[in-house]
Amino acid sequence: MQVRVTLIAAARSSPLLAERFDEDRPLDEAGWYEVRLAAPTLVPLGAAELRYCSPTPRSRATGTALGFAPLAQPALSDCDMGRWRGRTLMEVAAGEPQAFDSWLRDPRSAPHGGESLLRFITRVGHWLDTRPADDGVRIVAVAEPAVVRAVLVYALHVPPDTYWSIDAPPLSTVTLAGGAGRWSLRLDEGSRR
């Protein structure tokens, strides 16, 4: 039995340097523009039997703009960043350098009072493993880039610090095939989707 899960990183809601932890902003003008450009490639993914999204405004807007009518999944929420929520990476690094360093080095650390990286990876991994296991089911999920990275770490059984080495640019896609505890990465087959 094999399920195919395609993850799409949500379009952007702010310029890269202005991104904030656990951001809850809607798509910005550049994000809407990027969705329109990517639509011809991404819209066909909406033929999936199940369509989900992170509950964030930008994930919902991305999925809706692509015509997916996605169901918001709380388990696909971005990492809970506790008191760092709404702050930029630069602000946290400058204001709390030791806590910031601890967070980057130790996946069990949660100096911000929210979720540790390990807990976040486990949460989104549980969501992945509990998807319907009917053979051939196709699932598409629009999620925050952090969620896409966490799902990949979980599915590929790599060390948690691998999370920091994965780039999930806005509107990028990745497909996993398999089922609970046995996922494999599927590379894009170009126009033969």
Salt bridges, closest charged atoms under 4 A:
ASP22 OD2 - ARG85 NE 3.23
GLU23 OE2 - ARG25 NE 2.84
ASP24 OD2 - ARG85 NH2 3.41
GLU34 OE2 - ARG12 NH2 2.57
GLU49 OE1 - ARG138 NE 3.57
GLU91 OE1 - ARG20 NH1 3.53
GLU96 OE1 - ARG83 NH2 2.60
GLU96 OE2 - ARG87 NH1 3.09
ASP101 OD1 - ARG105 NE 2.95
GLU115 OE1 - ARG123 NH2 2.73
GLU144 OE1 - ARG58 NE 2.64
ASP188 OD2 - ARG193 NH2 3.71
GLU189 OE2 - ARG186 NH2 2.74
GLU189 OE1 - ARG192 NH2 2.92
